[in-house]
Amino acid sequence: MPADLDLTGKVAIVTGASRGIGAAIVRRLADQGATVIAAARTVNEDTFDGYGDRVVPAAGSLEDPAFAKELVRIAFSRFKRLDVLVNNAGVMRPGVMGATPEADIQQVLRLNLESAVLLTEAAVRLMARSGGSVINMSSIIGRLGAPGQFAYAASKAGLIGATLAAAKELAPKGVRVNAIAPGFIATEMTDALSDEARAEAVSHIGMGRPGTPEDVADAVLFLASDLSRYVTGQIIGVDGGFVL
């Protein structure tokens, strides 16, 4: 593999790792030699069968602030370092404004935004020892908005603001902070849409197809690797030309 993509000896935390984009990210980083702490509510070890010690399952909910500290503790106690943090965990709870349950709004903001802020806060000191890369998973909805996604858009836009602030503060410490804003990605979440809704979404994509979790994972690999050693404070769209 190209030397700039080799993650051998690096340690990563990936949240929301049990399926879809998160699972694809874990595999991509582990394929390049990283040891990945795969965090999710439940982690089926069969999902990462064949990766051995390169994938360390960590089960818990990031709605509990203590779990963020536990993930960093695992990285420190087992490896004494943390090089890559991917804040990917998230939930979508569509709802009409004025009629969305308060519990849904709180869960979206807590899991999509607050947990990423708290985990980054917990990870900074360990990451600053040797430098590293924080990658926040925003969304095209956080950039453009969408009907029925008031809380989700707020959470993903908040991640963009957090990314920009952290990038400025952490650059002197050798920690890069960037965000990815996926567009319409074929996952279990989008599989639930009707054929008509999927066709409507695809009609707005310049490249004429939904993205795949691997498309997003490749962008994460770039930001995790030395190929992006001079890249920080950027919001990278992985959307096939949706925003053009």
C-alpha positions, 0 to 999 in steps of 0.5 A: 500500500502507499506509505501515506495510506499505511495506518499500521500502529495507529489507533482509532475510535469509530462510533456508530460502528455496528452497520452502514457507514460506521461499519464500512469505516471500521473495515477501511481503517483496519484494512490499512493496518489501524487498530480500531475501537468499534463503538456502538450500542451493540456490536456483533463480532461477526460483523468484523470477522477475520480482523482479529485484534485489529477491531476492538468491540466496545458496546455502550450508548453515547447518550450516556456521557460516561461512555465517551470517557470509557472509550478514551480510557480503553484507548489509553489503557490498552494502547497508550495512544489515540490517532484517529477519532471518527464521530459517526454515531447519529440518529434521524427522527423526522417530524413536522415542526410543532408536532415533533415529540420533545424526546425525539428532539432531545435524542437527536441533539444529544446523540448527533451533536452533544456526544461528538463534542463530549467525546472530542473533549475527552480525547484531546489530551491523548490525541495531542501526545502524537497528533492525529485526526478528528473526523466528524460526520455531518450531512448535506442536510446540515448544509442545506436543510430539509423539510421534516428534519429541523432537529437533525439539520440543527445537529449536523450544522452544529457539528460543522461549527464545532469542527471549525472551532476545534480545527482552529484551537487544535492545529497548534497541537498537531490535531487536525479536525475536519468534517464529512457531509454525505449526501444520499447514501444507500444504507438501511436508513434509506432502504426504508424509503419508498421507490418514489422517494428514492427516485426523487432523491437520485434525480438531484444527484449529478452522478445519477446514483446513490452513494455507498458506505464505502464512498464515505469510508474512502473519504474518512481514510483520506482524512485519517491518513498522512495524505491529508497532513495539511488539511484541517477545518474543511467540510468535505461533501461526499454527495455525487454532485447533489449540491451543484 
